[in-house]
Amino acid sequence: MHEVKIVSHYGQPIIVDQCEKCGGIWFDESELFRAKQGEAEKIEVLNTEILRTPSTIENSSLICPRDQTTMHRFTDKYFPQDIVLVRCLSCHGIWINRGTFTKYQQFRQKLMPKKKSSQDERLEKSIAPLIVSYKYECERSNEAQRRDVDIALNILKTILRLFIFKS
């Protein structure tokens, strides 16, 4: 296995492990879900052409590369049905076969909302005047506060002058 650097949604680096023989990728706990969209293509571009085609898990008993415990296959409703994930119940890492990371990210991209709905647009239009009004009131409030402070300072100056000249 060799380390491959990918990026999270928030720009933080994530180091995943990739098998040099089969192209499978080991994700420590939650790394798969934090990977930024498009990172799968970067990994596959950096490797040979063979890594672009999906592979299947043939060995019925897989061992966790982190803690050497037996891993278990599972499916998830948020993944395409043909993706089989293998998970370590001890460290919560996930093993995926080559090509599966790309397939997962493409599936996830399809789930993302592409366009605002007409309901969202109507809501934005109805909220826009409220935002403008709020900003205007804030500006007026700030002006009034500045004016009040100026008046208070002028009163203090006058009192000080009277006190100094009276003495």
DSSP file (Angstrom, degrees, kcal/mol; ACC not computed):
  #  RESIDUE AA STRUCTURE BP1 BP2  ACC     N-H-->O    O-->H-N    N-H-->O    O-->H-N    TCO  KAPPA ALPHA  PHI   PSI    X-CA   Y-CA   Z-CA
    1    1 A M              0   0    0      0, 0.0     2,-0.3     0, 0.0    18,-0.2   0.000 360.0 360.0 360.0 142.2    0.0    0.0    0.0
    2    2 A H  E     -A   18   0A   0     16,-2.6    16,-2.9     2,-0.0     2,-0.2  -0.950 360.0-105.9-127.4 153.6    1.2    3.5   -0.7
    3    3 A E  E     -A   17   0A   0     -2,-0.3     2,-0.4    14,-0.2    14,-0.2  -0.539  31.2-171.0 -80.0 138.7   -0.1    6.8    0.6
    4    4 A V  E     -A   16   0A   0     12,-3.0    12,-2.8    -2,-0.2     2,-0.5  -0.997  16.2-136.6-129.4 133.5   -2.2    9.0   -1.7
    5    5 A K  E     +A   15   0A   0     -2,-0.4     2,-0.3    10,-0.2    10,-0.2  -0.790  28.8 166.3 -95.8 127.7   -3.1   12.6   -0.7
    6    6 A I  E     -A   14   0A   0      8,-3.1     8,-3.1    -2,-0.5     2,-0.4  -0.764  30.5-114.8-125.5 177.3   -6.7   13.8   -1.5
    7    7 A V  E     -A   13   0A   0     -2,-0.3    29,-2.9     6,-0.2    32,-0.1  -0.900  18.8-133.9-120.1 144.4   -8.5   16.9   -0.2
    8    8 A S  B >   -F   35   0B   0      4,-2.9     3,-1.8    -2,-0.4    27,-0.2  -0.300  38.6 -93.4 -84.7 175.0  -11.6   17.2    2.0
    9    9 A H  T 3  S+     0   0    0     25,-1.7    26,-0.1     1,-0.3    -1,-0.1   0.802 128.1  48.0 -56.2 -30.6  -14.6   19.4    1.4
   10   10 A Y  T 3  S-     0   0    0     24,-0.2    -1,-0.3     2,-0.1    24,-0.0   0.217 123.3-101.2-100.9  14.0  -13.0   22.0    3.6
   11   11 A G  S <  S+     0   0    0     -3,-1.8    -2,-0.1     1,-0.3     0, 0.0   0.486  76.4 138.6  84.3   2.4   -9.6   21.9    1.9
   12   12 A Q        -     0   0    0      1,-0.1    -4,-2.9    -5,-0.0    -1,-0.3  -0.592  57.5-109.5 -80.5 142.1   -7.9   19.8    4.6
   13   13 A P  E     -A    7   0A   0      0, 0.0     2,-0.4     0, 0.0    -6,-0.2  -0.436  29.0-164.5 -72.0 144.7   -5.6   17.1    3.3
   14   14 A I  E     -A    6   0A   0     -8,-3.1    -8,-3.1    -2,-0.1     2,-0.7  -0.999   7.6-151.2-126.6 129.4   -6.6   13.4    3.7
   15   15 A I  E     +A    5   0A   0     -2,-0.4     2,-0.3   -10,-0.2    13,-0.3  -0.904  20.1 179.1-103.5 115.8   -4.1   10.7    3.3
   16   16 A V  E     -A    4   0A   0    -12,-2.8   -12,-3.0    -2,-0.7     2,-0.5  -0.741  25.1-122.7-109.9 162.9   -5.6    7.4    2.1
   17   17 A D  E     -AB   3  26A   0      9,-1.8     9,-3.5    -2,-0.3     2,-0.4  -0.904  23.7-167.3-109.4 132.6   -3.8    4.1    1.4
   18   18 A Q  E     -AB   2  25A   0    -16,-2.9   -16,-2.6    -2,-0.5     2,-0.4  -0.969  22.8-123.0-123.4 133.8   -4.0    2.5   -2.1
   19   19 A C     >  -     0   0    0      5,-2.7     4,-1.5    -2,-0.4    -2,-0.0  -0.573  13.2-151.7 -73.0 127.9   -2.9   -1.0   -3.0
   20   20 A E  T  4 S+     0   0    0     -2,-0.4    -1,-0.2     1,-0.2    -2,-0.0   0.738  92.1  47.3 -72.4 -22.5   -0.3   -0.9   -5.7
   21   21 A K  T  4 S+     0   0    0      1,-0.1    -1,-0.2     3,-0.1    -2,-0.0   0.936 129.1  14.5 -84.5 -51.4   -1.4   -4.3   -7.0
   22   22 A C  T  4 S-     0   0    0      2,-0.1    76,-0.4    29,-0.0    -2,-0.2   0.629  91.5-125.5-104.4 -15.0   -5.1   -4.1   -7.2
   23   23 A G     <  +     0   0    0     -4,-1.5    76,-0.2     1,-0.2    -3,-0.1   0.443  56.1 149.7  84.5  -0.6   -5.8   -0.4   -6.9
   24   24 A G        -     0   0    0     74,-0.1    -5,-2.7    -6,-0.1     2,-0.4  -0.249  37.9-136.2 -63.1 156.6   -8.2   -0.8   -4.0
   25   25 A I  E     -BC  18  96A   0     71,-2.7    71,-2.3    -7,-0.2     2,-0.5  -0.958   6.2-149.7-124.3 134.8   -8.3    2.1   -1.5
   26   26 A W  E     -BC  17  95A   0     -9,-3.5    -9,-1.8    -2,-0.4     2,-0.5  -0.902  13.5-168.0-101.5 123.7   -8.3    2.0    2.3
   27   27 A F  E     - C   0  94A   0     67,-3.0    67,-2.9    -2,-0.5     3,-0.2  -0.956  15.3-138.1-111.4 122.9  -10.2    4.9    4.0
   28   28 A D    >>  -     0   0    0     -2,-0.5     3,-2.2   -13,-0.3     4,-0.5  -0.231  61.7 -43.4 -66.5 171.1   -9.8    5.4    7.7
   29   29 A E  T 34 S-     0   0    0     62,-0.5    -1,-0.2     1,-0.3    64,-0.2  -0.082 126.9 -10.8 -46.4 124.3  -12.9    6.3    9.6
   30   30 A S  T 3> S+     0   0    0     62,-0.4     4,-1.2    -3,-0.2    -1,-0.3   0.319  98.3 115.7  69.3  -2.1  -15.1    8.9    7.8
   31   31 A E  H <> S+     0   0    0     -3,-2.2     4,-1.0     1,-0.2     3,-0.4   0.895  72.6  56.0 -62.9 -38.5  -12.4    9.7    5.2
   32   32 A L  H  < S+     0   0    0     -4,-0.5     3,-0.4     1,-0.2    -1,-0.2   0.893 110.1  45.2 -58.7 -40.0  -14.5    8.4    2.3
   33   33 A F  H  4 S+     0   0    0      1,-0.2    -1,-0.2    -3,-0.2    -2,-0.2   0.687 111.4  52.1 -81.1 -19.1  -17.4   10.7    3.3
   34   34 A R  H  < S+     0   0    0     -4,-1.2   -25,-1.7    -3,-0.4    -1,-0.2   0.562  81.0 117.2 -91.5  -9.4  -15.2   13.8    3.8
   35   35 A A  B  < S-F    8   0B   0     -4,-1.0   -27,-0.3    -3,-0.4     3,-0.1  -0.365  70.3-115.4 -65.7 133.4  -13.4   13.5    0.4
   36   36 A K    >   -     0   0    0    -29,-2.9     3,-1.9     1,-0.1     4,-0.3  -0.341  38.8 -91.1 -66.6 146.4  -14.1   16.5   -1.9
   37   37 A Q  T 3  S+     0   0    0      1,-0.2    -1,-0.1     2,-0.1    69,-0.0  -0.365 113.1  26.6 -59.2 133.1  -16.0   15.9   -5.1
   38   38 A G  T 3> S+     0   0    0     -3,-0.1     4,-1.0    64,-0.1     3,-0.3   0.275  84.6 110.7  97.3  -9.4  -13.6   15.0   -8.0
   39   39 A E  H <>  +     0   0    0     -3,-1.9     4,-1.7     1,-0.2     5,-0.2   0.804  69.6  64.0 -68.6 -28.0  -10.8   13.6   -5.8
   40   40 A A  H  > S+     0   0    0     -4,-0.3     4,-2.3     1,-0.2    -1,-0.2   0.914  99.6  52.4 -61.5 -42.7  -11.5   10.1   -7.1
   41   41 A E  H  > S+     0   0    0     -3,-0.3     4,-2.2     1,-0.2    -1,-0.2   0.846 105.5  55.7 -63.9 -32.8  -10.5   11.2  -10.7
   42   42 A K  H  X S+     0   0    0     -4,-1.0     4,-1.8     2,-0.2    -1,-0.2   0.917 108.5  47.0 -64.8 -42.6   -7.2   12.6   -9.4
   43   43 A I  H  X S+     0   0    0     -4,-1.7     4,-0.7     1,-0.2    -2,-0.2   0.939 114.7  45.7 -64.8 -45.7   -6.3    9.3   -7.8
   44   44 A E  H >< S+     0   0    0     -4,-2.3     3,-0.5     1,-0.2    -1,-0.2   0.844 110.1  54.1 -70.2 -31.9   -7.1    7.3  -10.9
   45   45 A V  H 3< S+     0   0    0     -4,-2.2    -1,-0.2     1,-0.2    -2,-0.2   0.877 105.2  54.7 -66.4 -36.0   -5.4    9.7  -13.2
   46   46 A L  H 3< S+     0   0    0     -4,-1.8    -1,-0.2    -5,-0.2    -2,-0.2   0.676 107.7  59.7 -71.9 -16.3   -2.2    9.4  -11.1
   47   47 A N  S << S-     0   0    0     -4,-0.7   -27,-0.0    -3,-0.5     5,-0.0  -0.426  98.0 -71.9-107.5-178.3   -2.2    5.6  -11.5
   48   48 A T    >   -     0   0    0     -2,-0.1     3,-1.4     1,-0.1     4,-0.2  -0.139  47.3-101.2 -72.1 168.3   -2.0    3.2  -14.5
   49   49 A E  G >  S+     0   0    0      1,-0.3     3,-1.9     2,-0.2     4,-0.3   0.811 116.7  67.6 -59.1 -32.7   -4.8    2.6  -16.9
   50   50 A I  G >  S+     0   0    0      1,-0.3     3,-1.1     2,-0.2    -1,-0.3   0.785  88.9  65.7 -61.5 -26.4   -5.8   -0.6  -15.2
   51   51 A L  G <  S+     0   0    0     -3,-1.4    48,-0.3     1,-0.2    -1,-0.3   0.594  87.7  70.7 -73.8  -8.7   -6.9    1.3  -12.1
   52   52 A R  G <  S+     0   0    0     -3,-1.9    -1,-0.2    -4,-0.2    -2,-0.2   0.691  85.1  76.5 -80.6 -18.5   -9.7    2.8  -14.1
   53   53 A T  S <  S-     0   0    0     -3,-1.1    47,-0.1    -4,-0.3    45,-0.1  -0.766  87.5-113.1 -97.6 138.4  -11.7   -0.4  -14.4
   54   54 A P        -     0   0    0      0, 0.0     2,-0.3     0, 0.0    45,-0.2  -0.273  31.0-160.0 -64.6 152.5  -13.8   -1.7  -11.4
   55   55 A S        -     0   0    0     43,-1.2     2,-0.3    -4,-0.1    42,-0.2  -0.835  10.3-126.1-125.9 167.5  -12.7   -4.9   -9.8
   56   56 A T        -     0   0    0     -2,-0.3     2,-0.7    41,-0.0    42,-0.1  -0.838  22.6-111.2-115.5 154.9  -14.5   -7.3   -7.6
   57   57 A I        +     0   0    0     -2,-0.3     5,-0.0     1,-0.2    40,-0.0  -0.746  38.6 170.2 -83.2 117.7  -13.7   -8.7   -4.2
   58   58 A E        +     0   0    0     -2,-0.7     2,-0.4     3,-0.0    -1,-0.2   0.791  51.1  82.9-100.2 -33.9  -12.9  -12.4   -4.7
   59   59 A N        -     0   0    0      1,-0.1     3,-0.1     2,-0.0    -2,-0.0  -0.578  65.1-153.6 -75.3 128.6  -11.5  -13.4   -1.3
   60   60 A S  S    S+     0   0    0     -2,-0.4     2,-0.6     1,-0.2    -1,-0.1   0.733  83.2  52.5 -76.7 -20.7  -14.3  -14.2    1.1
   61   61 A S  S    S-     0   0    0     11,-0.1     2,-0.4     9,-0.0    -1,-0.2  -0.920  70.5-177.1-121.2 106.3  -12.3  -13.3    4.2
   62   62 A L        -     0   0    0     -2,-0.6     9,-3.0     9,-0.4     2,-0.4  -0.825  14.1-144.9-105.7 143.3  -10.6   -9.9    4.2
   63   63 A I  B     -G   70   0C   0     -2,-0.4     7,-0.2     7,-0.2     5,-0.1  -0.873  23.0-111.0-110.5 137.0   -8.3   -8.6    7.0
   64   64 A C     >  -     0   0    0      5,-3.0     4,-1.6    -2,-0.4    23,-0.0  -0.433  16.8-145.5 -64.4 130.3   -8.1   -5.0    8.1
   65   65 A P  T  4 S+     0   0    0      0, 0.0    -1,-0.1     0, 0.0   -39,-0.0   0.681  95.8  48.7 -71.5 -15.5   -4.8   -3.4    7.2
   66   66 A R  T  4 S+     0   0    0      3,-0.1    -2,-0.0     1,-0.0   -38,-0.0   0.918 132.0   5.2 -88.1 -51.0   -4.9   -1.4   10.4
   67   67 A D  T  4 S-     0   0    0      2,-0.1    -3,-0.0     0, 0.0    -1,-0.0   0.289  89.9-120.5-125.4  10.9   -5.7   -3.8   13.2
   68   68 A Q     <  +     0   0    0     -4,-1.6     2,-0.2     1,-0.2     3,-0.0   0.664  64.1 139.0  62.3  20.2   -5.7   -7.3   11.4
   69   69 A T        -     0   0    0      1,-0.1    -5,-3.0    -6,-0.1     2,-0.2  -0.576  63.7 -90.0 -90.5 160.8   -9.3   -8.0   12.4
   70   70 A T  B     -G   63   0C   0     -7,-0.2    19,-0.5    -2,-0.2    -7,-0.2  -0.483  43.3-141.8 -69.8 134.2  -11.8   -9.7   10.0
   71   71 A M  E     -D   88   0A   0     -9,-3.0    -9,-0.4    -2,-0.2     2,-0.4  -0.610   9.0-139.9 -97.2 159.9  -13.7   -7.1    7.9
   72   72 A H  E     -D   87   0A   0     15,-2.9    15,-3.2    -2,-0.2     2,-0.2  -0.942  10.0-126.4-125.0 140.7  -17.4   -7.4    6.9
   73   73 A R  E     +D   86   0A   0     -2,-0.4     2,-0.3    13,-0.2    13,-0.2  -0.542  36.1 164.2 -79.9 147.1  -19.2   -6.6    3.7
   74   74 A F  E     -D   85   0A   0     11,-2.4    11,-2.0    -2,-0.2     2,-0.3  -0.987  27.7-138.5-156.1 161.5  -22.1   -4.3    3.8
   75   75 A T        -     0   0    0     -2,-0.3     2,-0.4     9,-0.2     9,-0.1  -0.844  15.1-153.5-118.0 160.7  -24.3   -2.2    1.5
   76   76 A D    >   -     0   0    0     -2,-0.3     3,-1.9     7,-0.3     7,-0.1  -0.996  21.2-132.7-137.7 138.8  -25.6    1.3    2.3
   77   77 A K  T 3  S+     0   0    0     -2,-0.4     4,-0.1     1,-0.3    -1,-0.1   0.678 107.5  60.0 -67.0 -15.4  -28.8    3.0    0.9
   78   78 A Y  T 3  S+     0   0    0      2,-0.1    -1,-0.3     3,-0.0     3,-0.0   0.301  99.4  69.4 -94.3   9.4  -26.7    6.1    0.1
   79   79 A F  S <  S-     0   0    0     -3,-1.9    25,-0.1     4,-0.1    -3,-0.0  -0.867 100.5 -88.2-118.7 155.4  -24.5    4.1   -2.2
   80   80 A P    >   -     0   0    0      0, 0.0     3,-1.8     0, 0.0    -4,-0.2  -0.345  41.9-117.8 -58.1 147.4  -25.3    2.6   -5.6
   81   81 A Q  T 3  S+     0   0    0      1,-0.3    -3,-0.0    -4,-0.1    -4,-0.0   0.774 111.1  58.4 -63.1 -27.1  -26.6   -0.9   -5.1
   82   82 A D  T 3  S+     0   0    0      2,-0.1     2,-0.6    -7,-0.0    -1,-0.3   0.472  84.4  97.1 -85.0   0.5  -23.8   -2.5   -7.1
   83   83 A I    <   -     0   0    0     -3,-1.8     2,-0.6    -7,-0.1    -7,-0.3  -0.797  58.1-163.1 -91.1 123.4  -21.1   -1.1   -4.7
   84   84 A V        -     0   0    0     -2,-0.6    13,-0.4    -9,-0.1     2,-0.3  -0.926   6.2-161.5-105.5 124.3  -20.0   -3.5   -2.1
   85   85 A L  E     -D   74   0A   0    -11,-2.0   -11,-2.4    -2,-0.6     2,-0.5  -0.781   6.6-151.6-102.8 148.5  -18.2   -1.9    0.8
   86   86 A V  E     -DE  73  95A   0      9,-1.7     9,-3.2    -2,-0.3     2,-0.4  -0.987  19.9-172.5-121.5 126.5  -16.0   -3.8    3.2
   87   87 A R  E     -DE  72  94A   0    -15,-3.2   -15,-2.9    -2,-0.5     2,-0.6  -0.920  24.8-132.5-126.3 142.9  -15.7   -2.3    6.7
   88   88 A C  E  >  -D   71   0A   0      5,-2.2     4,-1.6    -2,-0.4   -17,-0.1  -0.828  12.4-156.9 -89.8 122.7  -13.7   -3.0    9.8
   89   89 A L  T  4 S+     0   0    0     -2,-0.6    -1,-0.1   -19,-0.5   -18,-0.1   0.669  89.6  51.3 -73.7 -15.0  -16.0   -3.2   12.8
   90   90 A S  T  4 S+     0   0    0      1,-0.1    -1,-0.2     3,-0.1   -19,-0.0   0.944 127.0  15.2 -86.3 -56.1  -13.1   -2.4   15.1
   91   91 A C  T  4 S-     0   0    0      2,-0.1   -62,-0.5   -63,-0.0    -2,-0.2   0.530  94.8-128.4 -99.7  -7.0  -11.5    0.8   13.6
   92   92 A H     <  +     0   0    0     -4,-1.6   -62,-0.4     1,-0.2    -3,-0.1   0.653  54.3 150.9  69.0  18.4  -14.4    1.7   11.3
   93   93 A G        -     0   0    0    -64,-0.2    -5,-2.2    -5,-0.1     2,-0.4  -0.378  36.0-139.4 -74.0 160.9  -12.2    1.9    8.2
   94   94 A I  E     -CE  27  87A   0    -67,-2.9   -67,-3.0    -7,-0.2     2,-0.5  -0.987   7.8-157.3-128.7 133.8  -13.6    1.1    4.8
   95   95 A W  E     -CE  26  86A   0     -9,-3.2    -9,-1.7    -2,-0.4     2,-0.4  -0.916  14.4-178.5-105.9 131.4  -12.0   -0.8    1.9
   96   96 A I  E     -C   25   0A   0    -71,-2.3   -71,-2.7    -2,-0.5   -11,-0.1  -0.982  25.3-117.3-129.0 147.0  -13.3   -0.2   -1.6
   97   97 A N    >>  -     0   0    0    -13,-0.4     3,-1.9    -2,-0.4     4,-0.5  -0.297  48.7 -76.0 -74.8 162.7  -12.2   -1.8   -4.9
   98   98 A R  T 34 S+     0   0    0    -76,-0.4   -43,-1.2     1,-0.3    -1,-0.2  -0.270 120.0  22.7 -59.7 145.3  -10.6    0.2   -7.7
   99   99 A G  T 3> S+     0   0    0    -48,-0.3     4,-1.8   -76,-0.2    -1,-0.3   0.149  99.5  94.5  84.3 -18.9  -13.1    2.2   -9.7
  100  100 A T  H <> S+     0   0    0     -3,-1.9     4,-2.9     2,-0.2     5,-0.2   0.850  77.4  57.1 -74.7 -34.7  -15.6    2.2   -6.8
  101  101 A F  H  X S+     0   0    0     -4,-0.5     4,-2.5     2,-0.2    -1,-0.2   0.931 110.0  45.5 -61.8 -45.3  -14.4    5.6   -5.4
  102  102 A T  H  > S+     0   0    0      2,-0.2     4,-2.5     1,-0.2     5,-0.2   0.930 113.2  49.8 -62.5 -45.7  -15.1    7.2   -8.8
  103  103 A K  H  X S+     0   0    0     -4,-1.8     4,-2.2     1,-0.2    -2,-0.2   0.903 111.4  49.6 -60.8 -41.9  -18.5    5.4   -9.0
  104  104 A Y  H  X S+     0   0    0     -4,-2.9     4,-2.6     2,-0.2    -1,-0.2   0.928 111.6  47.4 -63.2 -45.7  -19.4    6.6   -5.5
  105  105 A Q  H  X S+     0   0    0     -4,-2.5     4,-2.1     1,-0.2    -2,-0.2   0.877 111.6  50.5 -67.5 -35.9  -18.5   10.2   -6.2
  106  106 A Q  H  X S+     0   0    0     -4,-2.5     4,-1.6     2,-0.2    -1,-0.2   0.914 111.9  48.3 -64.9 -41.8  -20.4   10.2   -9.4
  107  107 A F  H  X S+     0   0    0     -4,-2.2     4,-1.1     1,-0.2    -2,-0.2   0.919 111.5  49.7 -62.3 -44.8  -23.4    8.8   -7.6
  108  108 A R  H  X S+     0   0    0     -4,-2.6     4,-0.8     1,-0.2     3,-0.3   0.866 106.8  55.7 -63.9 -36.8  -23.1   11.4   -4.9
  109  109 A Q  H >< S+     0   0    0     -4,-2.1     3,-0.7     1,-0.2    -1,-0.2   0.873 103.5  54.8 -63.6 -37.4  -22.9   14.2   -7.5
  110  110 A K  H 3< S+     0   0    0     -4,-1.6    -1,-0.2     1,-0.2    -2,-0.2   0.804 104.0  55.5 -66.3 -28.5  -26.2   13.1   -9.0
  111  111 A L  H 3< S+     0   0    0     -4,-1.1    -1,-0.2    -3,-0.3    -2,-0.2   0.702  87.4  98.1 -76.3 -19.5  -27.8   13.4   -5.5
  112  112 A M  S << S-     0   0    0     -4,-0.8     2,-0.2    -3,-0.7    -3,-0.0  -0.449  88.3-105.7 -71.3 139.4  -26.7   17.0   -5.2
  113  113 A P        -     0   0    0      0, 0.0    -1,-0.1     0, 0.0     3,-0.1  -0.488  32.6-169.0 -66.4 129.8  -29.4   19.6   -6.1
  114  114 A K        +     0   0    0     -2,-0.2     2,-0.3     1,-0.2    -2,-0.0   0.831  63.4  18.2 -88.5 -35.7  -28.5   21.1   -9.4
  115  115 A K  S    S-     0   0    0      0, 0.0    -1,-0.2     0, 0.0     2,-0.2  -0.958  81.3-100.6-141.4 151.4  -30.8   24.0   -9.6
  116  116 A K        -     0   0    0     -2,-0.3     2,-0.1    -3,-0.1    -2,-0.0  -0.483  41.6-122.7 -70.1 141.6  -33.0   26.1   -7.3
  117  117 A S     >  -     0   0    0     -2,-0.2     4,-2.1     1,-0.1     5,-0.1  -0.381  22.6-109.9 -78.5 164.5  -36.6   25.1   -7.4
  118  118 A S  H  > S+     0   0    0      1,-0.2     4,-2.3     2,-0.2     5,-0.2   0.835 121.7  56.7 -64.2 -30.7  -39.3   27.7   -8.2
  119  119 A Q  H  > S+     0   0    0      2,-0.2     4,-2.2     1,-0.2    -1,-0.2   0.904 106.1  49.1 -65.9 -40.9  -40.3   27.6   -4.6
  120  120 A D  H  > S+     0   0    0      2,-0.2     4,-2.4     1,-0.2    -2,-0.2   0.905 111.1  50.2 -63.5 -41.2  -36.8   28.5   -3.5
  121  121 A E  H  X S+     0   0    0     -4,-2.1     4,-2.2     2,-0.2    -2,-0.2   0.904 110.3  49.2 -65.4 -41.1  -36.7   31.4   -6.0
  122  122 A R  H  X S+     0   0    0     -4,-2.3     4,-2.2     2,-0.2    -1,-0.2   0.906 111.1  50.8 -63.3 -41.2  -40.1   32.7   -4.7
  123  123 A L  H  X S+     0   0    0     -4,-2.2     4,-1.9     1,-0.2    -2,-0.2   0.925 109.6  49.7 -62.9 -44.5  -38.8   32.5   -1.2
  124  124 A E  H  X S+     0   0    0     -4,-2.4     4,-2.0     1,-0.2    -1,-0.2   0.902 110.7  50.6 -60.7 -41.0  -35.7   34.5   -2.1
  125  125 A K  H  < S+     0   0    0     -4,-2.2    -1,-0.2     1,-0.2    -2,-0.2   0.878 111.6  47.3 -65.7 -37.3  -37.8   37.2   -3.8
  126  126 A S  H  < S+     0   0    0     -4,-2.2     4,-0.5     1,-0.2    -1,-0.2   0.806 114.9  46.2 -74.7 -27.3  -40.0   37.5   -0.8
  127  127 A I  H  X S+     0   0    0     -4,-1.9     4,-2.1    -5,-0.2     3,-0.4   0.796  94.8  76.8 -82.8 -29.4  -37.1   37.7    1.6
  128  128 A A  H  X S+     0   0    0     -4,-2.0     4,-2.3     1,-0.2     5,-0.2   0.885  94.1  48.3 -53.0 -47.7  -35.1   40.2   -0.4
  129  129 A P  H  > S+     0   0    0      0, 0.0     4,-2.6     0, 0.0    -1,-0.2   0.871 110.0  53.8 -63.4 -33.3  -37.1   43.3    0.6
  130  130 A L  H  > S+     0   0    0     -4,-0.5     4,-2.5    -3,-0.4    -2,-0.2   0.905 108.9  48.4 -64.7 -40.3  -36.9   42.3    4.2
  131  131 A I  H  X S+     0   0    0     -4,-2.1     4,-2.6     2,-0.2    -1,-0.2   0.924 112.2  48.4 -65.3 -44.6  -33.1   42.1    4.0
  132  132 A V  H  X S+     0   0    0     -4,-2.3     4,-2.4     1,-0.2    -2,-0.2   0.924 112.8  48.7 -61.4 -44.4  -32.9   45.5    2.3
  133  133 A S  H  X S+     0   0    0     -4,-2.6     4,-2.6     2,-0.2    -2,-0.2   0.908 110.9  50.4 -61.7 -43.2  -35.3   47.0    4.9
  134  134 A Y  H  X S+     0   0    0     -4,-2.5     4,-2.5     2,-0.2    -2,-0.2   0.926 110.8  48.6 -62.0 -45.4  -33.2   45.5    7.8
  135  135 A K  H  X S+     0   0    0     -4,-2.6     4,-2.3     1,-0.2    -1,-0.2   0.908 111.7  50.3 -61.7 -41.2  -30.0   46.8    6.4
  136  136 A Y  H  X S+     0   0    0     -4,-2.4     4,-2.6     1,-0.2    -2,-0.2   0.922 110.9  48.4 -62.6 -44.8  -31.6   50.3    6.0
  137  137 A E  H  X S+     0   0    0     -4,-2.6     4,-2.7     1,-0.2    -1,-0.2   0.882 110.3  52.1 -63.4 -38.6  -32.8   50.2    9.6
  138  138 A C  H  X S+     0   0    0     -4,-2.5     4,-2.5     2,-0.2    -1,-0.2   0.918 110.5  47.7 -63.3 -42.5  -29.4   49.2   10.8
  139  139 A E  H  X S+     0   0    0     -4,-2.3     4,-2.4     2,-0.2    -2,-0.2   0.925 113.5  47.6 -64.2 -43.9  -27.8   52.1    9.0
  140  140 A R  H  X S+     0   0    0     -4,-2.6     4,-2.6     1,-0.2    -2,-0.2   0.899 111.7  51.1 -62.8 -40.1  -30.3   54.5   10.3
  141  141 A S  H  X S+     0   0    0     -4,-2.7     4,-2.5     2,-0.2    -2,-0.2   0.907 109.9  49.2 -63.8 -42.4  -29.8   53.1   13.8
  142  142 A N  H  X S+     0   0    0     -4,-2.5     4,-2.4     2,-0.2    -2,-0.2   0.900 111.5  49.5 -64.0 -40.7  -26.1   53.5   13.5
  143  143 A E  H  X S+     0   0    0     -4,-2.4     4,-2.6     2,-0.2    -2,-0.2   0.916 111.2  49.4 -64.0 -42.8  -26.5   57.1   12.3
  144  144 A A  H  X S+     0   0    0     -4,-2.6     4,-2.6     2,-0.2    -2,-0.2   0.905 110.6  50.2 -63.7 -40.8  -28.9   57.8   15.3
  145  145 A Q  H  X S+     0   0    0     -4,-2.5     4,-2.4     2,-0.2    -2,-0.2   0.920 111.3  48.3 -63.6 -43.0  -26.4   56.3   17.7
  146  146 A R  H  X S+     0   0    0     -4,-2.4     4,-2.5     2,-0.2    -2,-0.2   0.916 111.8  49.8 -62.7 -41.6  -23.6   58.4   16.3
  147  147 A R  H  X S+     0   0    0     -4,-2.6     4,-2.4     2,-0.2    -2,-0.2   0.914 110.7  49.9 -63.0 -43.0  -25.7   61.5   16.5
  148  148 A D  H  X S+     0   0    0     -4,-2.6     4,-2.5     2,-0.2    -1,-0.2   0.895 111.0  49.2 -62.5 -40.7  -26.6   60.7   20.1
  149  149 A V  H  X S+     0   0    0     -4,-2.4     4,-2.6     2,-0.2    -2,-0.2   0.914 110.3  51.0 -65.4 -42.4  -23.0   60.3   21.0
  150  150 A D  H  X S+     0   0    0     -4,-2.5     4,-2.3     2,-0.2    -2,-0.2   0.916 111.1  48.2 -60.9 -43.0  -22.1   63.6   19.3
  151  151 A I  H  X S+     0   0    0     -4,-2.4     4,-2.3     2,-0.2    -2,-0.2   0.929 111.5  49.7 -62.4 -45.4  -24.8   65.4   21.3
  152  152 A A  H  X S+     0   0    0     -4,-2.5     4,-2.4     1,-0.2    -2,-0.2   0.906 111.1  49.5 -61.8 -41.4  -23.6   63.8   24.6
  153  153 A L  H  X S+     0   0    0     -4,-2.6     4,-2.6     1,-0.2    -1,-0.2   0.900 109.9  51.0 -65.2 -40.0  -20.0   64.8   23.9
  154  154 A N  H  X S+     0   0    0     -4,-2.3     4,-2.3     2,-0.2    -1,-0.2   0.897 110.1  49.7 -64.2 -39.5  -21.1   68.4   23.1
  155  155 A I  H  X S+     0   0    0     -4,-2.3     4,-2.5     2,-0.2    -2,-0.2   0.926 111.5  48.9 -64.2 -44.0  -23.0   68.5   26.4
  156  156 A L  H  X S+     0   0    0     -4,-2.4     4,-2.7     2,-0.2    -2,-0.2   0.913 110.5  50.8 -61.6 -42.9  -20.0   67.2   28.3
  157  157 A K  H  X S+     0   0    0     -4,-2.6     4,-2.7     1,-0.2    -1,-0.2   0.924 111.0  48.9 -59.7 -43.9  -17.7   69.8   26.6
  158  158 A T  H  X S+     0   0    0     -4,-2.3     4,-2.5     2,-0.2    -2,-0.2   0.923 111.7  48.3 -63.5 -44.1  -20.1   72.6   27.5
  159  159 A I  H  X S+     0   0    0     -4,-2.5     4,-2.5     1,-0.2    -2,-0.2   0.918 112.5  49.0 -62.5 -43.5  -20.3   71.4   31.2
  160  160 A L  H  X S+     0   0    0     -4,-2.7     4,-2.9     2,-0.2     5,-0.2   0.915 110.9  49.9 -63.2 -42.8  -16.5   71.2   31.4
  161  161 A R  H  X S+     0   0    0     -4,-2.7     4,-3.0     1,-0.2     5,-0.3   0.929 112.2  47.7 -60.6 -44.7  -16.1   74.6   29.9
  162  162 A L  H  X S+     0   0    0     -4,-2.5     4,-2.0     1,-0.2    -2,-0.2   0.912 113.6  47.8 -63.4 -40.8  -18.6   76.1   32.4
  163  163 A F  H  X S+     0   0    0     -4,-2.5     4,-1.2     2,-0.2    -2,-0.2   0.910 114.9  45.2 -65.9 -42.5  -16.8   74.3   35.2
  164  164 A I  H  < S+     0   0    0     -4,-2.9     3,-0.3     1,-0.2    -2,-0.2   0.937 116.6  44.1 -68.1 -46.5  -13.4   75.5   34.1
  165  165 A F  H  < S+     0   0    0     -4,-3.0    -1,-0.2     1,-0.2    -2,-0.2   0.813 110.5  55.8 -70.5 -28.9  -14.4   79.1   33.5
  166  166 A K  H  <        0   0    0     -4,-2.0    -1,-0.2    -5,-0.3    -2,-0.2   0.798 360.0 360.0 -71.7 -28.6  -16.4   79.3   36.7
  167  167 A S     <        0   0    0     -4,-1.2    -1,-0.2    -3,-0.3    -2,-0.2   0.480 360.0 360.0 -77.6 360.0  -13.4   78.2   38.8
